[in-house]
Amino acid sequence: MTTFPGAPRLMKGSIIGMDIFNPLASVIIFQYNPKELTRRLQAATGQSQGADSEVLRLNGAPSETFDMTVEIDATDQLESGNGMAQSMGIYPQLSALEMLLYPKSAQVILNTALMAAGITEVVPPEAPFTLFVWGPKRVVPVKLEGFSITEKEYDPELNPIRAEVALSLKVLSYNDFNLTHPGFATFMAHQIVKEAMAVAGSVAGVANLAQ
C-alpha cells in the first residue's frame, strides 16, 4: 500500500541538547507528537509608583513555560525485531531526556579531582544549551525545569517498554543570555517570526471586519 501523494509530511517535535563533546547524547525526537501543549506567559512589567507609575513599562520578554506529556512506546520496534528495543526497551530514550538534567560525568570527575587538589574555586558544570523545536516557526531555547516519568509496561527483563513523560520547559529569552551566546540570536529570531505572524493576523482580522 502506498501513501497518498497529497498527504502532508508530519513534522516531529523535538528537544535538542547542544553538547559539542557529545552531540548525540541529548537529541530527543518525539516518537509521537504530544496531543496538547500548555503555554503560560507572565509579563515582565514594572512596578506602580504612584504618580510616576511604571506599571506599563516592559522590562523584557515575558516569562513563558511549556507543559506537555510525551508518549514513548517500543511496541512497534519490538514487533519488527529491533535489537536495541529488545535488549534495552526505551531506556535509551529516557536516558537522553534525563541527561539534560545531569552534569557530564567527566566534568564531575574533573571538579572532584580539582577540589581534592585544594583548588576551591571550581566552576559548577552547565547544563547543555537546549532547544525546543515545535515546527519551523517555533524554535526556542529552553531550560528543562523537571519532568515526571510514568513507566507503564516492562519486558521480561524489567526494561521499560512504554512510558508517559510529563515535561515542564522554561523558555529562555534574550534576558537570560549575553549578546554573544547563540541563545540570544535564537530567541530574537523566534520573536521576530512571532511579530510577523501577529501583523499578518491583525491585517486578516481588519480585512474580515471590513467585509
C-alpha positions in Angstrom: 0.0 0.0 0.0 1.4 3.4 -1.0 0.9 6.6 0.9 -1.4 9.1 -0.7 0.9 11.5 -2.5 -1.0 14.6 -1.4 -0.7 13.8 2.3 1.3 16.4 4.2 4.6 15.3 5.7 4.2 15.1 9.5 6.9 17.1 11.4 8.1 15.6 14.7 8.7 17.8 17.7 12.0 17.5 19.4 14.2 18.6 22.3 17.9 19.0 21.4 20.7 19.5 23.9 23.8 21.1 22.4 27.0 19.4 23.6 30.0 19.8 21.4 31.8 17.0 23.1 28.9 14.5 22.7 26.5 15.9 20.1 24.2 12.9 20.0 23.8 12.4 23.8 20.7 14.5 24.2 18.7 14.5 20.9 15.1 13.6 21.6 12.8 13.4 18.6 9.3 12.7 19.7 8.1 9.3 18.6 4.5 10.7 18.8 3.8 14.4 19.0 2.0 15.4 22.2 -1.7 15.9 21.7 -1.6 19.1 23.9 0.8 21.8 24.7 0.1 24.1 27.6 1.8 27.5 27.4 1.9 30.0 30.3 3.1 33.6 29.8 3.6 36.3 32.5 4.5 39.8 31.6 7.8 41.3 32.8 6.3 44.6 33.8 7.5 47.5 36.1 6.0 48.3 39.5 3.5 51.0 40.2 5.0 54.0 41.9 2.1 56.5 42.4 2.2 59.4 40.0 5.4 58.1 38.4 3.8 54.8 37.6 6.0 52.3 35.7 3.3 49.7 35.6 3.0 49.6 31.8 6.8 49.5 31.2 8.1 46.2 29.9 11.4 45.0 31.4 11.9 42.4 28.7 10.3 39.4 27.2 7.6 37.7 29.2 8.3 34.6 31.3 7.0 31.6 29.4 6.7 27.9 30.2 5.6 24.9 28.1 4.0 21.8 29.7 3.3 18.7 27.7 3.1 14.9 28.0 5.2 12.8 25.7 4.5 9.1 25.0 7.3 6.7 24.4 6.5 3.2 23.2 8.7 0.4 22.0 5.9 -1.9 20.8 6.4 -1.3 17.1 10.2 -1.7 17.4 9.8 -5.0 19.3 7.4 -6.4 16.7 9.9 -5.5 13.9 12.8 -7.2 15.8 14.7 -4.1 16.6 17.8 -5.2 18.5 18.1 -2.1 20.7 14.4 -2.2 21.8 14.7 -6.0 22.5 17.8 -5.5 24.8 17.1 -2.2 26.4 13.5 -1.2 25.8 13.0 2.5 26.0 15.9 3.1 28.4 18.0 4.9 25.7 15.2 7.5 25.0 14.5 8.1 28.7 18.2 8.4 29.4 18.6 11.1 26.6 15.9 13.1 28.4 17.4 12.6 31.8 20.9 13.7 30.7 19.5 17.2 30.2 19.4 17.4 34.0 22.8 15.7 34.7 26.2 17.4 34.7 28.6 15.4 32.5 30.4 12.7 34.4 33.8 13.8 33.0 33.2 17.3 34.4 32.2 16.0 37.8 35.3 13.8 38.0 37.5 16.7 37.0 35.9 19.1 39.5 36.3 16.4 42.2 39.9 16.0 41.4 40.5 19.8 41.5 38.8 20.1 44.9 40.9 17.1 46.2 44.0 19.0 45.0 43.0 22.0 47.1 41.5 24.2 44.4 38.4 25.8 45.9 37.2 28.0 43.0 35.7 25.2 40.9 33.0 26.3 38.5 29.9 24.2 38.6 29.2 22.5 35.3 26.5 24.0 33.0 23.5 22.2 31.5 23.7 21.8 27.7 22.2 24.7 25.6 18.8 23.2 24.9 16.3 23.9 22.1 12.7 23.0 21.9 11.6 22.5 18.3 7.9 22.6 17.5 7.8 23.2 13.8 9.7 25.8 11.8 8.0 28.7 13.4 8.8 27.7 17.0 12.4 27.0 17.7 13.2 28.4 21.2 16.0 28.0 23.8 14.6 26.3 26.9 15.6 25.1 30.3 14.2 21.7 31.4 12.7 22.6 34.8 11.8 19.0 35.6 9.7 16.1 34.5 7.9 13.0 35.8 8.1 9.6 34.2 5.3 7.1 34.5 6.6 3.7 33.3 3.6 1.7 32.2 4.9 -1.6 30.9 8.0 -3.8 31.1 9.6 -6.6 29.2 10.7 -9.9 31.0 14.0 -8.3 32.0 12.1 -5.3 33.5 13.2 -2.9 30.8 10.5 -0.2 30.4 8.9 -0.5 27.0 6.1 2.0 27.4 6.0 5.3 29.4 4.5 8.7 29.6 6.8 11.7 30.4 5.2 15.0 31.7 7.7 17.7 30.8 7.9 21.3 32.1 10.1 23.6 30.0 11.0 27.2 30.8 11.6 29.4 27.7 14.9 31.3 27.9 14.9 34.7 26.3 17.5 37.4 25.5 17.1 38.4 29.1 18.9 35.2 30.1 21.9 35.3 27.7 24.7 37.7 26.8 24.9 39.1 23.4 27.4 36.6 22.0 25.6 33.5 23.2 23.7 31.6 20.4 20.6 31.6 22.7 20.3 35.4 22.3 20.1 35.2 18.5 17.8 32.2 18.6 15.2 33.8 20.8 15.4 37.1 18.8 14.6 35.1 15.6 11.7 33.5 17.4 10.3 36.8 18.5 10.7 38.4 15.0 8.7 35.5 13.5 6.1 35.9 16.1 5.9 39.7 15.4 5.4 39.0 11.7 2.6 36.5 12.4 0.9 39.0 14.7 0.9 41.6 11.9 -0.5 39.0 9.4 -3.2 38.0 11.9 -4.1 41.6 12.6 -4.3 42.5 8.9 -6.5 39.5 8.3 -8.8 40.4 11.2 -9.2 44.0 10.0 -10.0 42.7 6.5 -12.7 40.4 7.8 -14.3 43.3 9.7 -14.4 45.4 6.6 -16.4 42.7 4.7 
